[in-house]
Each structure stands twice: as C-alpha cells, then as structure tokens.
Amino acid sequence: MRLISLLLLSVLASFSVSHKILVYNSQYGHSHSNFLGNIADILVDAGHDVTSFIPVMDPEVKDGTSKSKKIFVPQSKETKEFIVAMAEHKADFFSMNNFDPIPMLFMPKAFAMQFVYQCKAVLEDTDVLKKLQAEKFDVMIVENFDMCGLAYSHLVKPKSLITSGASSPFSYMFEEFGVPTALSYNPSSYMSTMNVHSMFERAKNIYADFMMHVLFHPGRSMIEELFREKFGAEYPSLQEISSHAAYTFVNSEPLIDFAAPTLNRVIPIGGIGAKAPKPLDKYWNEVLSRRSTNILLSFGSVAKSLYLPEAIRQSILTTVGSFPDVTFIWKYEEPENEFGKAATAAHPNLVLTSWMPQNDLLNDKRISAFVTHGGMGSTQETALRGKPGIFIPIFGDQPRNAGMMQHNGFGKVVDKFDLQKPEVVIAAIKDVLSNDSYRKNAARVSAMLAKKPFSSKEQLIKTVEFAAEYGPSRALRPQSYDMTFIEYHNLDIVAAFIVLSILKVFLLKKFLCCLYSKCCGAKKEENKSKKE
C-alpha cells in the first residue's frame, strides 16, 4: 500500500513540474503578437511559469497574452517618430505589386528601421537584461521576424532556444531553420498559383524568393551590426544562433499546406490561436436568418476596407447587387460614414460592421462562403470550420496561403487587381456557391483536422517540455549549417565533373587525331612504296 502511495505521489509530481519560459513577443503586428501571445497563454494553462518580454513598437497592437507575466520595453522616441511618419504615408496595398523591383530600392531599409530603433531601446535597458539572465530560463521562444529577439537570446542564454514563424516560413527563414526551399515545386510567399511543369512559373518562383531575400536581408544585417557594435565583432550571426535552436514552431497545418521538405525539429502548430466557437448572439442570429445564403467579406486588420480605392468599393457593391438573395456581411471599419450609409441604403442585402465574431460566424451552418484576404489566421479558421471561400491575397504571405486553399479544393483565388472587375468576382462567387465539390472538400478537411492524431496544443506543450528538460539535440541539427554555398549545392562536384568531362573530350580528341595521323601516315608510306 505504501509502495502504491509513493508511486502515485511520483506520478503527480511528474505532472506538476513547472518550467520557466520566456516568450519574446515584439508588439508589432496583430498576427505576430496573437501567435506568440497564444503560445504564452497555452503554456501558462499547462502549468508553466511564463514571462512575455514585450518591446512595444506599436501601442495600437494588442500584445496577445492575458495570462503570462509581462515585461515591457516602452516604445522609444525614434520608433514612435518612425511609426508616425509611416502612418502618414498610408500604403495602398491594393495597388502594390509584389513583383515590382522599383519599391525594393527603398522599402527594405525603411521596413527594417522600425525594428532596429526599438532593438536599440531593448539593448539600452541593461537592468531588464540582468533580470532575465538571473531567471535562468529553461526555454526562450522567439520569432524569426523581428530579428532582435533571436540575437537577444544569445545574451539571455536559456537552456533551450525555440525559433518560430507566425506564418508559413518566408524565404530567409528556410535558411535559418535549416530547411531546403525546394523552389522547383514549393511556392514562395508571393506565389498563389504555380504550374510546376512551366519553366516560366518556376523562374517566377525563384524571382519571388529573391525578392523576399531583398526585402528582409538589410534588417538582418543591421541587427547583427547593432549587436556587434555593442558586444564585439565576435558576436554570432543570426543564422549561427538559429542553427543551435532546439526546435522551430511554424504556423502551418500540414493537412492544408503544400507538401514540401522539412526537418524533424520543425514542429507545425497551425491553428494554435483558433478559439472554440461560441453561440451567436441575438443580433447575428437575426442577420443570418434573413436569407438562406450568407457570405462573409473581410480583408483583415491591416489592409482596411475603409481605404479601398473607390473603383474597388463600387465593384464590390455591384457584386452585392448581383446577388439579391444573398446576405453579404462586410467588415468595414466605419459603417456609419457617408459611403457606409449610402451603401446599406441602396443594398438591403448588405450588412456593414466594424467588427464581427468571425470564428463564431464561420462555425454557423448558415454561412455559405467566406471572401477573405487569405491571412494565415483566416485561412486556418476557414479550414477548421469547413467553409469554402474566395481568396483575394493582398500582401505578405497571403498569396501562398490563398494558393494552398485553392490547391486543396476550398475555393478560388481572385487576383487583387481584378477586384475592379465585378464580373470576375461575380463569376467566382457563382462558381463557389454552385459547385458542391468546394463544400465537400472543405467539410472533409475540417473533419480530418478535428480527428488528427495530435493537436497543435499537444505538439506545442510536449515539445516545449521536452526542450526544457533535455535541451537541444545534436542529432536534430542539420550539417547544412556548416557548409558553404558551393558545398551545399555540390557545385564543386559539378565543376570537377565538367572539368574532367572537358579533359576527357580533349584527350579523346588528341588520341583520335594521333590515331588518324598514324593511320594516314602508314597509308601514305604504303602508297609511296607501291609507286616505287
């Protein structure tokens, strides 16, 4: 009996082990903060001591965590001035061409400076650094987007470092995660469709990958320079620090993503931020009951509908007017402004709302389709709730997200430059509403996601606990990190083969020439002797 009691106590003790975890959560963008904030809260619920270290870049963005302890680094004066200046020049995401090389002449450095300014503020707060070092964290989780966190981890010195990406990995992340890019068939973030048998589209994919490198490389270099100026020239590179990470979390769901090479230490935790749907309140129940078919329309929190070009807004209204038997619920930031009032007055089947319970609405059977920008959160919610969609990617990783949904039969991709053509959008909606294969595919994947062997939460918790207990494993670190570009791509072997082949051809030619000369010489001698 005593032995049984001791065994029970030991089992209970094993479940009560609490690890100290630090999450570097730069307050920059909603999707990034929500991703890292959700990770922090899930680990708190699992019984761990979690601290969120939050450099405030944009105070308008919520930090995404409500349960972890928080340490803030206030927005620096430089960062604030930069953010304000950028806000005055509102980016027209709907006319921006991801493949245009001209913006790349100035955009990369401008994009990087906001992170560099706030990183300076982080490094200047030496008291916080000492406090974090004294905590001796078992695990530190960073995202390979704001590169300051990755570089900072070398100072904090946790037992295990876990890198992450709040989206499908961008091009440069593949290098830092040690994952092959497989550009011949794995679409870059800027690609929504890719015919792998087309040489032009494969070339376009390589170009898109190059553009991503151009966009993010200056920021990485500037962060490395910042740390080396302060801590010496021997400070390791971001790739070197990343190479020693115990694991990498990616916001990817294998059941809807493109199949591509990966590593055992790369753990997909797609849908980690999806909340359990709640019942709709009286208002939304009434809205969905007006007509048998309902469509949600949202372009996310960054590319606001409020700033849509007039031509696109009128195109959307023409589309809405073409489906009088369908209720369109459009996330529009100021429904009471002049446009909003006129639009709803002219279209009784249009509902404008500054906010909607998107996840709860998608879970309702009365929602027939979702017109979305293709943000990772929205695409994953679409898949989880089993809804077909029309995907209109705007920027960032959205083209690839939209493409993977079309690839898996969830619906159709519409180019953002076609938004001004109502006939294109109308045709896409008609196709999605009338073609039952989209609904069946969406329902099938939704059922698979509900029954997959291990949930994203389980993957997250077990991986963090394992890393906290054992630290990084040498077996999981690919040797590709230690190879040069020439070695990795076997260019030395290719060069040697070409040289040897040329040498072989040269020697064969010499041999044949020599043989020919001897044969001809012998024949001439024979002919000469016959004449004599």
C-alpha positions in Angstrom: 0.0 0.0 0.0 2.8 2.3 0.9 4.5 1.5 -2.4 1.4 2.3 -4.3 1.1 5.7 -2.5 4.7 6.5 -3.3 4.1 5.7 -7.0 1.0 7.9 -7.1 3.0 10.7 -5.5 5.8 10.4 -8.0 3.3 10.4 -10.9 1.6 13.5 -9.5 5.0 15.2 -9.0 5.9 14.5 -12.6 2.7 16.2 -13.8 3.4 19.3 -11.6 6.9 20.1 -13.0 6.8 23.8 -13.9 9.4 25.1 -16.4 10.5 28.8 -16.7 9.7 30.0 -20.2 10.4 33.4 -21.8 8.5 34.5 -24.9 10.0 37.4 -26.8 6.8 39.0 -28.3 7.5 42.2 -30.1 4.3 44.3 -30.2 4.4 45.0 -33.9 1.6 43.3 -35.9 -1.7 41.7 -34.8 -0.9 38.2 -36.3 2.6 38.1 -34.9 1.5 39.2 -31.4 -1.5 36.9 -31.3 0.6 33.9 -32.4 3.2 34.4 -29.7 0.6 35.5 -27.1 -1.4 32.4 -27.7 1.7 30.3 -27.2 2.4 32.0 -23.9 -1.2 31.6 -22.6 -1.3 27.9 -23.6 1.9 27.2 -21.7 0.5 29.0 -18.7 -2.6 26.8 -18.8 -0.2 23.8 -19.0 1.2 24.8 -15.6 4.4 26.6 -16.6 5.9 29.9 -15.4 5.8 32.0 -18.5 7.1 35.6 -18.9 6.3 37.6 -22.1 9.1 40.1 -22.9 7.3 42.8 -25.0 9.2 45.6 -26.8 6.4 48.0 -27.7 6.7 49.0 -31.3 3.1 49.9 -32.0 0.9 50.6 -28.9 -2.2 50.2 -31.1 -1.5 46.5 -31.4 -2.6 44.2 -28.5 0.1 42.0 -27.0 -2.0 38.9 -27.4 -1.5 37.4 -24.0 -3.7 37.7 -20.9 -2.2 35.0 -18.7 1.5 35.3 -18.8 3.7 37.7 -16.7 4.7 40.7 -18.8 7.8 42.8 -19.0 7.5 45.8 -21.3 10.1 47.9 -23.1 8.3 51.2 -23.9 8.2 52.5 -27.4 11.3 54.5 -28.0 11.2 58.1 -29.3 12.9 57.1 -32.5 10.4 54.2 -33.0 7.4 56.5 -32.3 8.6 59.1 -34.8 9.2 56.5 -37.4 5.8 54.8 -36.9 4.0 58.1 -37.1 5.8 59.1 -40.3 5.0 55.8 -41.9 1.3 56.1 -40.8 1.1 59.5 -42.6 2.0 57.7 -45.9 -0.7 55.0 -45.9 0.4 52.1 -48.1 -2.0 51.3 -50.9 -1.9 47.6 -50.5 -4.4 47.0 -53.3 -2.3 48.7 -56.0 1.1 47.4 -54.7 2.8 44.9 -57.0 4.9 42.4 -55.1 7.0 41.7 -58.2 7.8 45.3 -58.9 11.6 45.8 -58.3 11.4 49.6 -58.0 10.0 49.8 -54.4 12.8 47.4 -53.4 15.2 50.3 -53.9 13.9 52.0 -50.7 11.4 49.7 -49.0 13.8 47.1 -47.3 15.7 49.7 -45.3 12.6 51.6 -44.3 10.9 48.3 -43.2 14.0 47.4 -41.2 14.5 50.7 -39.3 11.4 50.3 -37.1 12.9 47.0 -35.7 16.4 48.5 -35.4 15.2 51.6 -33.4 13.2 49.5 -30.9 16.0 47.0 -30.6 18.3 49.8 -29.5 15.9 50.6 -26.7 15.9 46.9 -25.7 19.7 46.8 -25.5 19.8 50.1 -23.6 17.7 48.6 -20.8 20.5 46.7 -19.1 18.5 46.2 -15.9 16.0 44.1 -17.7 18.7 42.1 -19.3 20.3 41.3 -15.9 16.9 40.4 -14.6 16.2 38.0 -17.5 19.7 36.5 -17.2 19.2 35.9 -13.5 15.9 34.0 -14.1 17.9 31.2 -15.9 15.0 30.3 -18.2 14.6 26.7 -19.4 13.2 27.8 -22.7 13.1 31.0 -24.7 10.8 31.3 -27.7 11.4 33.9 -30.4 10.1 34.6 -33.8 12.4 34.9 -36.8 10.7 38.1 -37.9 11.8 40.7 -35.5 15.4 39.5 -35.5 16.2 41.4 -32.3 14.7 38.7 -30.3 16.8 36.0 -31.9 20.0 38.0 -31.4 19.0 38.9 -27.8 18.5 35.2 -26.9 22.3 34.8 -27.1 22.6 37.3 -24.2 19.7 35.7 -22.1 21.3 32.2 -22.5 18.3 29.9 -22.0 18.8 26.2 -21.7 16.9 25.8 -24.9 16.1 28.2 -27.7 13.0 27.7 -29.8 12.6 29.7 -33.0 9.3 30.2 -34.7 7.3 31.8 -37.6 3.8 33.2 -37.3 3.2 32.3 -40.9 4.5 29.8 -43.4 8.2 30.4 -43.5 9.5 33.3 -45.6 12.4 32.7 -47.8 15.1 33.8 -45.4 13.6 31.7 -42.6 14.3 28.5 -44.6 18.0 29.3 -44.2 17.7 29.9 -40.5 15.6 26.9 -39.9 17.9 24.7 -42.0 15.0 23.6 -44.3 15.5 23.2 -48.1 13.5 25.6 -50.1 12.6 23.2 -53.0 11.7 26.2 -55.3 11.0 23.9 -58.2 7.7 23.0 -56.6 7.3 24.7 -53.3 5.7 28.2 -53.9 7.3 31.2 -52.4 5.2 33.5 -50.2 4.4 35.8 -53.2 3.1 33.0 -55.4 -0.6 31.9 -55.2 -0.5 29.6 -58.2 2.4 27.7 -59.7 2.4 25.2 -62.6 5.4 23.1 -61.7 5.7 22.0 -65.4 6.1 25.6 -66.6 9.6 26.8 -66.8 8.4 30.4 -66.7 6.5 29.9 -63.4 9.4 28.1 -61.8 11.6 31.0 -62.9 9.0 33.4 -61.4 9.0 31.5 -58.2 12.8 31.8 -57.9 12.5 35.6 -58.6 9.8 35.8 -55.9 12.1 34.1 -53.5 14.9 36.5 -54.4 12.6 39.5 -53.8 11.8 38.2 -50.3 15.5 38.0 -49.6 16.0 41.5 -50.8 13.2 42.8 -48.5 14.4 41.2 -45.3 18.2 41.0 -45.7 19.0 44.6 -44.7 17.1 44.3 -41.5 19.0 41.1 -40.5 22.4 42.7 -41.4 21.5 45.9 -39.4 20.5 43.9 -36.3 23.8 41.9 -36.5 25.8 45.1 -36.8 23.9 46.7 -33.8 24.8 43.8 -31.6 28.4 43.6 -32.8 28.9 47.3 -32.2 27.8 46.8 -28.6 29.2 43.4 -27.7 32.1 42.9 -30.1 32.9 41.7 -33.6 32.7 38.0 -32.5 29.0 38.2 -31.7 27.5 35.3 -33.6 25.4 35.8 -36.7 21.6 35.3 -36.6 21.9 32.1 -38.7 24.5 30.7 -36.3 22.3 31.4 -33.3 19.3 30.0 -35.1 21.2 26.8 -36.0 21.5 25.8 -32.4 17.8 26.1 -31.6 16.3 23.0 -30.1 13.1 23.3 -32.2 11.2 25.5 -34.5 7.5 26.2 -34.4 5.8 27.1 -37.7 2.2 28.3 -38.0 1.5 25.8 -40.7 -1.1 23.0 -40.9 0.2 20.0 -43.0 -3.3 19.0 -43.9 -3.8 22.2 -45.9 -0.3 23.4 -46.7 1.7 22.5 -49.8 3.8 19.3 -49.2 7.5 20.3 -49.0 10.7 19.2 -47.4 11.0 19.7 -43.6 13.1 18.6 -40.6 12.3 16.6 -37.5 12.9 19.6 -35.3 10.4 21.8 -37.3 7.0 21.4 -35.5 3.9 22.6 -37.2 1.4 24.2 -34.8 -1.1 25.6 -37.3 -4.4 26.8 -35.8 -2.8 27.3 -32.4 -4.7 30.6 -32.0 -8.1 29.3 -33.1 -10.6 29.7 -30.2 -13.5 27.4 -29.6 -16.6 28.9 -31.3 -19.3 30.4 -29.2 -23.0 30.6 -29.9 -24.1 33.6 -31.8 -26.0 36.4 -30.0 -29.5 37.6 -30.9 -28.3 40.2 -33.4 -26.2 37.9 -35.5 -28.8 35.1 -35.4 -31.3 37.6 -36.8 -28.9 38.7 -39.6 -28.2 35.1 -40.7 -31.9 34.3 -40.7 -32.8 37.0 -43.2 -31.8 34.8 -46.2 -30.8 31.2 -46.8 -27.4 32.1 -48.2 -24.9 34.3 -46.3 -21.3 35.4 -47.3 -18.7 36.9 -45.1 -16.3 39.5 -46.6 -13.2 40.7 -44.8 -9.8 42.0 -45.8 -8.2 41.7 -42.4 -6.9 44.3 -39.9 -4.0 45.8 -42.0 -5.5 46.4 -45.4 -8.6 48.2 -44.2 -11.7 48.3 -46.3 -12.1 51.9 -45.3 -9.1 52.8 -47.5 -10.2 50.8 -50.5 -9.9 52.7 -53.8 -13.3 53.9 -55.0 -13.3 51.7 -58.0 -12.9 48.6 -55.9 -15.7 49.7 -53.4 -18.1 50.3 -56.3 -17.1 46.9 -57.8 -17.9 45.2 -54.5 -21.3 47.0 -54.4 -22.1 45.9 -57.9 -21.3 42.3 -56.9 -23.5 42.6 -53.8 -26.3 43.9 -56.0 -26.0 40.9 -58.3 -27.0 38.5 -55.6 -30.2 39.9 -54.0 -30.9 36.6 -52.3 -27.6 36.5 -50.5 -26.8 38.5 -47.4 -23.2 39.9 -47.5 -21.6 40.7 -44.2 -18.7 43.1 -44.9 -16.2 44.1 -42.3 -16.0 47.8 -42.9 -14.2 49.9 -40.3 -16.6 52.9 -40.3 -20.1 51.7 -41.3 -21.7 55.0 -40.3 -19.7 57.2 -42.7 -21.1 58.6 -45.9 -20.2 55.6 -48.0 -21.4 53.1 -45.5 -24.9 54.8 -45.1 -25.3 55.1 -48.8 -24.2 51.5 -49.5 -26.6 49.9 -47.0 -29.5 52.1 -48.1 -29.0 51.1 -51.7 -28.4 47.4 -50.9 -30.8 45.8 -48.4 -28.8 42.6 -48.5 -25.6 44.3 -47.3 -24.6 44.4 -43.6 -21.6 46.6 -42.7 -19.9 46.0 -39.4 -16.7 47.4 -37.8 -16.2 44.1 -36.0 -17.7 40.6 -36.3 -17.2 37.4 -34.4 -15.6 35.8 -37.5 -14.8 32.4 -35.9 -18.3 32.1 -34.4 -19.9 33.1 -37.7 -17.8 30.6 -39.7 -18.9 27.9 -37.4 -22.6 28.5 -38.3 -24.1 26.3 -41.0 -25.9 29.3 -42.5 -22.6 30.8 -43.7 -22.2 29.6 -47.3 -18.8 31.1 -48.2 -16.0 33.4 -46.9 -14.4 36.1 -49.1 -11.1 36.7 -47.4 -7.6 38.3 -47.9 -6.0 34.9 -47.1 -4.3 35.8 -43.8 -3.0 32.7 -42.1 -5.5 33.1 -39.2 -8.4 33.4 -41.6 -7.4 30.5 -43.8 -6.9 28.2 -40.8 -10.3 29.2 -39.4 -11.9 28.6 -42.8 -10.4 25.1 -42.8 -11.3 24.3 -39.2 -14.9 25.4 -39.8 -15.2 23.6 -43.1 -16.2 26.6 -45.3 -15.4 27.2 -49.0 -14.0 30.6 -49.9 -12.9 33.2 -52.4 -9.4 34.1 -51.6 -8.1 37.6 -52.6 -4.5 37.9 -51.3 -3.2 41.4 -50.7 0.4 41.2 -49.5 3.0 39.2 -47.5 2.4 35.5 -47.2 -1.3 35.8 -48.3 -0.7 34.8 -51.9 0.8 31.5 -50.8 -1.9 31.0 -48.2 -4.6 31.6 -50.8 -2.9 29.3 -53.3 -2.8 26.4 -50.8 -6.5 26.7 -50.2 -7.3 26.6 -53.9 -4.8 23.7 -54.3 -6.8 21.8 -51.6 -10.2 22.5 -53.2 -11.5 25.1 -50.8 -12.4 27.6 -53.5 -10.9 30.0 -55.9 -8.2 32.6 -55.9 -9.0 36.0 -57.3 -6.2 38.4 -58.2 -6.5 41.7 -56.2 -6.0 43.6 -59.5 -9.3 42.0 -60.7 -11.3 43.5 -57.8 -12.1 46.4 -60.0 -13.8 44.0 -62.4 -17.1 43.0 -60.8 -17.7 40.3 -63.5 -14.6 38.4 -62.2 -15.7 38.5 -58.6 -19.3 37.6 -59.5 -18.2 34.6 -61.6 -16.0 33.4 -58.7 -18.9 33.6 -56.2 -21.3 31.9 -58.6 -18.8 29.1 -59.0 -18.2 28.6 -55.3 -21.9 28.7 -54.4 -22.9 26.3 -57.2 -20.0 23.8 -57.3 -20.7 21.4 -54.4 -17.1 20.0 -54.6 -15.8 23.0 -52.7 -18.2 22.4 -49.8 -17.4 18.7 -49.8 -13.6 19.3 -49.8 -13.9 21.9 -47.0 -16.1 19.6 -44.9 -13.7 16.6 -45.4 -10.6 18.6 -44.4 -12.4 20.1 -41.4 -13.3 16.5 -40.2 -9.6 15.5 -40.7 -8.4 18.4 -38.6 -10.8 17.5 -35.8 -9.5 14.0 -35.7 -5.8 14.3 -36.4 -3.7 12.2 -34.0 -2.1 15.1 -32.2 -3.5 18.6 -31.8 -1.3 21.7 -32.2 -1.6 22.4 -28.5 -0.3 18.9 -27.6 2.6 19.4 -30.1 3.4 22.8 -28.5 3.3 21.7 -24.9 5.1 18.4 -25.3 7.8 19.9 -27.4 8.5 22.8 -25.0 8.5 20.5 -22.0 11.0 18.1 -23.8 13.2 21.0 -24.8 13.1 22.4 -21.2 14.2 19.0 -19.8 16.8 17.9 -22.3 18.0 21.0 -24.2 18.9 20.9 -27.9 19.9 17.7 -29.5 22.9 17.5 -31.8 21.1 14.8 -33.8 18.4 17.3 -34.9 20.9 20.0 -36.2 21.5 19.5 -39.9 25.1 19.7 -41.1 24.0 22.1 -43.9 24.5 24.9 -41.4 28.3 24.2 -41.6 28.5 24.0 -45.4 29.4 26.7 -47.8 27.1 27.6 -50.7 29.3 25.7 -53.1 29.4 22.6 -50.8 25.6 22.6 -50.1 24.7 22.7 -53.8 27.5 20.3 -54.8 28.9 22.9 -57.2 32.5 21.7 -56.5 31.4 18.2 -57.8 29.6 19.7 -60.8 32.7 21.8 -61.6 35.0 18.8 -61.2 32.7 16.7 -63.4 32.7 19.5 -66.1 36.5 19.9 -66.0 37.0 16.1 -66.2 34.5 15.8 -69.0 36.2 18.5 -71.0 39.6 16.9 -70.2 38.2 13.6 -71.3 36.9 15.0 -74.6 40.2 16.8 -75.2 42.3 13.6 -74.6 39.9 11.6 -76.7 40.2 14.1 -79.5 44.0 14.1 -79.2 44.0 10.3 -79.2 41.8 10.2 -82.3 43.9 12.8 -84.1 47.0 10.9 -83.2 45.5 7.6 -84.4 44.3 9.3 -87.6 47.7 10.8 -88.2 49.4 7.4 -87.8 46.9 5.6 -90.0 47.2 8.2 -92.7 51.0 8.2 -92.4 51.1 4.4 -92.7 48.8 4.5 -95.7 50.9 7.2 -97.4 54.1 5.1 -96.8 52.3 2.1 -98.3 51.2 4.0 -101.4 54.7 5.5 -101.8 56.4 2.1 -101.7 53.9 0.8 -104.3 54.8 3.6 -106.6 58.5 2.9 -106.2 
